[in-house]
Amino acid sequence: MAPKTERQKNRASGATPRRRTSTAARTSQPRQKQGGSGATSVAQVRLRPDELADLQQVMQTLKLHSLSDALREGLRLLSREATEVAASQEIRDFYQGAQAPTPAGVLPATVDELAAADETGW
């Protein structure tokens, strides 16, 4: 006798089959946990093997003890970057594309100085 498929099992038991959706389309309500600093949410992320290897290397280098610690640190840095990008956009909007004034006693950078700064490697 051939094994029953999932659909045949559901029909036999009267159960409604679960509809499969793509990962991108699937969302769920965050589960709330009570932690030391208040309610927390659980989030999931899919990582490719190379991304996971990079993350593990970063965790080892920075002595981060868990994936959660590593992801929180990454989110903290992303948040800082987003704040800096927003601030620079506000400055550009305020000066309407014109060069922002330099502080008193500071000379504007020369073309050569700007080019040298652009070529600087970190």
MIGU-680357 format. One record per atom (N, C-alpha, C, O): residue in three letters; x, y, z. Coordinates in steps of 0.001 Angstrom, whole numbers, padded with zeros to 6 digits, always signed. Layout:
% MIGU-680357
ALAXYZ ...
//
This chain:
% MIGU-680357
MET+000835-001175+000000 MET+000000+000000+000000 MET+000882+001242+000000 MET+001844+001326+000763 ALA+000555+002198-000851 ALA+001357+003414-000984 ALA+001112+004336+000203 ALA-000007+004390+000711 PRO+002130+005062+000656 PRO+001922+005999+001773 PRO+000981+007119+001358 PRO+000962+007546+000204 LYS+000198+007585+002331 LYS-000754+008668+002061 LYS-000030+009999+001950 LYS+000919+010269+002686 THR-000485+010817+001033 THR+000058+012166+000926 THR-000556+013021+002011 THR-001535+012629+002645 GLU+000024+014197+002226 GLU-000499+015130+003232 GLU-001948+015487+002935 GLU-002774+015562+003845 ARG-002255+015705+001663 ARG-003616+016069+001262 ARG-004589+014940+001572 ARG-005690+015186+002064 GLN-004183+013681+001282 GLN-005053+012551+001563 GLN-005276+012411+003059 GLN-006386+012100+003490 LYS-004241+012634+003856 LYS-004379+012564+005311 LYS-005355+013620+005803 LYS-006196+013337+006657 ASN-005253+014836+005274 ASN-006140+015919+005692 ASN-007586+015613+005321 ASN-008495+015850+006117 ARG-007805+015083+004109 ARG-009172+014736+003697 ARG-009748+013661+004598 ARG-010908+013737+005002 ALA-008936+012656+004915 ALA-009406+011547+005741 ALA-009756+012018+007147 ALA-010708+011521+007750 SER-008992+012973+007673 SER-009243+013434+009039 SER-010201+014610+009096 SER-010645+015001+010176 GLY-010523+015180+007934 GLY-011407+016341+007903 GLY-010689+017642+008192 GLY-011329+018686+008315 ALA-009365+017597+008302 ALA-008594+018802+008610 ALA-008435+019656+007364 ALA-008405+019142+006245 THR-008334+020945+007563 THR-008088+021874+006464 THR-006592+021936+006229 THR-005835+022178+007169 PRO-006136+021719+004979 PRO-004690+021771+004734 PRO-004157+023176+004921 PRO-004837+024159+004627 ARG-002919+023258+005418 ARG-002274+024564+005572 ARG-001796+025021+004225 ARG-001211+024244+003470 ARG-002029+026236+003922 ARG-001588+026810+002660 ARG-000162+027300+002808 ARG+000157+028031+003746 ARG+000678+026903+001899 ARG+002082+027324+001950 ARG+002232+028656+001242 ARG+001658+028880+000177 THR+003013+029536+001850 THR+003281+030836+001238 THR+004780+031022+001147 THR+005541+030354+001847 SER+005197+031916+000296 SER+006633+032179+000179 SER+007133+032847+001441 SER+006370+033490+002162 THR+008404+032694+001701 THR+009006+033288+002895 THR+008857+034798+002888 THR+008593+035404+003926 ALA+009026+035414+001714 ALA+008951+036870+001637 ALA+007556+037372+001976 ALA+007402+038455+002541 ALA+006541+036588+001633 ALA+005178+037048+001858 ALA+004694+036714+003258 ALA+003674+037248+003695 ARG+005387+035857+003961 ARG+004925+035392+005257 ARG+005320+036385+006346 ARG+006491+036746+006466 THR+004376+036811+007111 THR+004664+037688+008248 THR+003944+037138+009468 THR+002960+036410+009341 SER+004420+037477+010610 SER+003760+037053+011839 SER+003868+038169+012859 SER+004738+039036+012773 GLN+002985+038128+013806 GLN+003028+039099+014887 GLN+004223+038783+015772 GLN+004469+037614+016068 PRO+004966+039787+016200 PRO+006109+039510+017074 PRO+005629+038926+018396 PRO+004641+039379+018972 ARG+006338+037927+018856 ARG+006004+037353+020149 ARG+006642+038201+021225 ARG+007808+038578+021112 GLN+005907+038496+022242 GLN+006421+039340+023315 GLN+007007+038484+024421 GLN+006397+037504+024849 LYS+008174+038851+024876 LYS+008820+038210+026015 LYS+009116+039293+027032 LYS+009374+040440+026668 GLN+009080+038939+028279 GLN+009406+039898+029328 GLN+010864+039703+029692 GLN+011231+038661+030234 GLY+011698+040685+029405 GLY+013117+040604+029715 GLY+013475+041553+030839 GLY+012600+042168+031447 GLY+014750+041668+031110 GLY+015222+042540+032172 GLY+014931+044002+031903 GLY+014796+044785+032844 SER+014831+044394+030621 SER+014614+045806+030314 SER+013245+046047+029701 SER+013068+047006+028951 GLY+012278+045200+030002 GLY+010932+045381+029469 GLY+010619+044348+028418 GLY+011357+043380+028234 ALA+009509+044566+027724 ALA+009057+043620+026710 ALA+010031+043605+025532 ALA+010561+044643+025138 THR+010256+042419+024980 THR+011104+042280+023807 THR+010317+041575+022720 THR+009288+040959+022998 SER+010782+041658+021505 SER+010156+040973+020382 SER+011135+039968+019806 SER+012350+040166+019841 VAL+010587+038892+019278 VAL+011398+037881+018625 VAL+011323+038128+017129 VAL+010233+038292+016580 ALA+012473+038156+016462 ALA+012532+038359+015018 ALA+013367+037238+014416 ALA+014275+036711+015058 GLN+013051+036883+013189 GLN+013817+035851+012499 GLN+014496+036460+011288 GLN+013999+037412+010686 VAL+015648+035888+010943 VAL+016372+036347+009762 VAL+016964+035119+009082 VAL+017442+034200+009747 ARG+016929+035110+007763 ARG+017570+034035+007004 ARG+018935+034532+006548 ARG+019051+035612+005969 LEU+019954+033745+006811 LEU+021312+034100+006415 LEU+021863+033036+005481 LEU+021666+031838+005689 ARG+022553+033494+004451 ARG+023272+032572+003572 ARG+024474+032043+004354 ARG+024893+032662+005332 PRO+025028+030915+003939 PRO+026182+030364+004670 PRO+027343+031352+004798 PRO+027985+031412+005847 ASP+027619+032124+003749 ASP+028724+033088+003830 ASP+028406+034206+004814 ASP+029301+034682+005513 GLU+027154+034630+004880 GLU+026769+035676+005834 GLU+026884+035162+007265 GLU+027333+035883+008156 LEU+026476+033913+007480 LEU+026575+033324+008821 LEU+028035+033184+009234 LEU+028383+033439+010387 ALA+028887+032780+008301 ALA+030315+032672+008614 ALA+030895+034036+008970 ALA+031676+034153+009915 ASP+030517+035067+008217 ASP+030970+036431+008522 ASP+030489+036852+009907 ASP+031252+037426+010684 LEU+029232+036570+010213 LEU+028657+036946+011504 LEU+029384+036234+012636 LEU+029678+036845+013663 GLN+029673+034963+012460 GLN+030390+034222+013503 GLN+031800+034768+013698 GLN+032295+034818+014825 GLN+032450+035177+012611 GLN+033784+035764+012716 GLN+033720+037091+013483 GLN+034561+037366+014339 VAL+032722+037895+013166 VAL+032538+039173+013862 VAL+032272+038930+015347 VAL+032828+039618+016204 MET+031426+037954+015644 MET+031116+037642+017045 MET+032380+037253+017799 MET+032581+037663+018942 GLN+033221+036466+017160 GLN+034469+036035+017803 GLN+035405+037227+018009 GLN+035991+037386+019079 THR+035539+038056+016982 THR+036440+039206+017051 THR+035995+040200+018121 THR+036814+040705+018889 LEU+034688+040478+018162 LEU+034166+041469+019108 LEU+033757+040863+020454 LEU+033243+041556+021332 LYS+033995+039560+020597 LYS+033656+038849+021838 LYS+032176+039025+022198 LYS+031828+039310+023344 LEU+031319+038849+021189 LEU+029873+038878+021407 LEU+029437+037447+021704 LEU+029841+036519+021004 HIS+028623+037264+022726 HIS+028335+035929+023234 HIS+027151+035234+022581 HIS+026962+034033+022777 SER+026352+035959+021813 SER+025188+035318+021194 SER+024850+036006+019880 SER+025281+037129+019618 LEU+024071+035308+019059 LEU+023585+035917+017823 LEU+022760+037155+018133 LEU+022823+038147+017407 SER+021992+037098+019201 SER+021176+038256+019578 SER+022050+039466+019872 SER+021743+040577+019437 ASP+023143+039255+020611 ASP+024063+040360+020903 ASP+024639+040936+019610 ASP+024729+042154+019451 ALA+025027+040052+018688 ALA+025605+040503+017424 ALA+024581+041284+016606 ALA+024902+042341+016064 LEU+023365+040780+016512 LEU+022339+041465+015728 LEU+021940+042787+016373 LEU+021684+043764+015668 ARG+021883+042832+017700 ARG+021577+044105+018375 ARG+022666+045136+018092 ARG+022368+046308+017865 GLU+023926+044704+018107 GLU+025036+045619+017809 GLU+024935+046126+016377 GLU+025145+047311+016117 GLY+024613+045226+015446 GLY+024431+045634+014058 GLY+023298+046632+013905 GLY+023430+047610+013169 LEU+022202+046402+014582 LEU+021072+047331+014515 LEU+021417+048678+015134 LEU+020982+049721+014645 ARG+022202+048655+016214 ARG+022633+049909+016839 ARG+023464+050729+015859 ARG+023287+051943+015756 LEU+024372+050068+015137 LEU+025204+050767+014155 LEU+024377+051263+012975 LEU+024609+052368+012484 LEU+023421+050469+012516 LEU+022531+050915+011440 LEU+021719+052128+011865 LEU+021515+053054+011081 SER+021261+052119+013097 SER+020480+053242+013605 SER+021332+054506+013648 SER+020868+055586+013281 ARG+022580+054370+014098 ARG+023488+055523+014140 ARG+023722+056057+012727 ARG+023694+057267+012502 GLU+023952+055146+011776 GLU+024185+055556+010386 GLU+022959+056278+009820 GLU+023090+057299+009145 ALA+021773+055742+010098 ALA+020555+056369+009589 ALA+020380+057769+010182 ALA+019929+058680+009486 THR+020729+057949+011449 THR+020644+059259+012090 THR+021600+060242+011422 THR+021244+061400+011201 GLU+022812+059788+011101 GLU+023795+060657+010436 GLU+023343+061027+009026 GLU+023502+062172+008604 VAL+022782+060063+008298 VAL+022292+060336+006946 VAL+021153+061348+006995 VAL+021100+062263+006174 ALA+020242+061188+007955 ALA+019119+062127+008094 ALA+019623+063529+008443 ALA+019124+064521+007912 ALA+020615+063607+009340 ALA+021162+064916+009718 ALA+021832+065593+008536 ALA+021670+066798+008343 SER+022588+064833+007737 SER+023256+065445+006583 SER+022230+065908+005548 SER+022427+066925+004882 GLN+021135+065156+005418 GLN+020080+065587+004492 GLN+019410+066874+004991 GLN+019088+067752+004192 GLU+019203+066986+006290 GLU+018626+068212+006860 GLU+019534+069411+006585 GLU+019051+070497+006266 ILE+020848+069216+006708 ILE+021797+070306+006445 ILE+021725+070714+004972 ILE+021665+071901+004653 ARG+021733+069708+004069 ARG+021624+070027+002637 ARG+020323+070757+002336 ARG+020314+071717+001566 ASP+019222+070309+002937 ASP+017925+070961+002719 ASP+017950+072404+003236 ASP+017434+073313+002586 PHE+018556+072603+004416 PHE+018600+073932+005010 PHE+019368+074905+004126 PHE+018933+076037+003912 TYR+020530+074452+003607 TYR+021353+075337+002779 TYR+020958+075295+001310 TYR+021584+075954+000479 GLN+019943+074538+000990 GLN+019371+074474-000364 GLN+020442+074247-001427 GLN+020448+074909-002465 GLY+021337+073315-001163 GLY+022353+072962-002152 GLY+023596+073826-002123 GLY+024596+073467-002745 ALA+023574+074949-001427 ALA+024750+075820-001342 ALA+025746+075227-000345 ALA+025378+074412+000500 GLN+026987+075637-000449 GLN+028025+075188+000479 GLN+027710+075691+001889 GLN+027432+076876+002074 ALA+027749+074816+002866 ALA+027543+075225+004250 ALA+028737+076075+004683 ALA+029868+075785+004293 PRO+028508+077112+005475 PRO+029628+077970+005895 PRO+030584+077222+006820 PRO+030181+076338+007577 THR+031841+077593+006739 THR+032838+076998+007641 THR+032876+077817+008925 THR+032530+078998+008916 PRO+033290+077206+010022 PRO+033391+077947+011279 PRO+034400+079103+011157 PRO+035283+079077+010300 ALA+034259+080098+012011 ALA+035169+081251+012005 ALA+036606+080781+012168 ALA+036909+079975+013048 GLY+037491+081288+011314 GLY+038907+080969+011396 GLY+039301+079701+010646 GLY+040483+079360+010601 VAL+038338+079000+010059 VAL+038649+077767+009308 VAL+038549+078072+007823 VAL+037539+078588+007344 LEU+039610+077744+007109 LEU+039617+077962+005667 LEU+038942+076785+004965 LEU+039086+075642+005399 PRO+038211+077055+003888 PRO+037603+075956+003137 PRO+038682+075041+002571 PRO+039784+075497+002264 ALA+038374+073757+002433 ALA+039333+072788+001883 ALA+039583+073091+000416 ALA+038684+073504-000316 THR+040835+072875+000001 THR+041185+073074-001408 THR+040756+071837-002200 THR+040438+070798-001622 VAL+040751+071962-003515 VAL+040408+070836-004387 VAL+041373+069675-004155 VAL+040964+068515-004129 ASP+042665+069997-003986 ASP+043666+068961-003740 ASP+043425+068249-002403 ASP+043560+067028-002318 GLU+043072+069000-001373 GLU+042786+068397-000065 GLU+041559+067485-000137 GLU+041543+066402+000448 LEU+040543+067932-000853 LEU+039344+067103-001010 LEU+039655+065823-001780 LEU+039169+064750-001422 ALA+040461+065931-002835 ALA+040845+064763-003617 ALA+041664+063786-002757 ALA+041460+062574-002835 ALA+042571+064299-001953 ALA+043380+063450-001077 ALA+042501+062743-000048 ALA+042720+061571+000260 ALA+041518+063448+000477 ALA+040598+062837+001437 ALA+039781+061725+000786 ALA+039526+060693+001406 ASP+039370+061936-000471 ASP+038604+060925-001198 ASP+039418+059657-001422 ASP+038865+058558-001447 GLU+040709+059805-001582 GLU+041578+058659-001867 GLU+042045+057944-000610 GLU+042635+056867-000698 THR+041794+058515+000541 THR+042230+057924+001794 THR+041497+056611+002034 THR+040269+056557+001962 GLY+042257+055544+002322 GLY+041667+054245+002647 GLY+041585+054064+004141 GLY+042453+054516+004888 TRP+040542+053402+004565 TRP+040365+053187+006006 TRP+040822+051821+006377 TRP+040756+051444+007548 
//
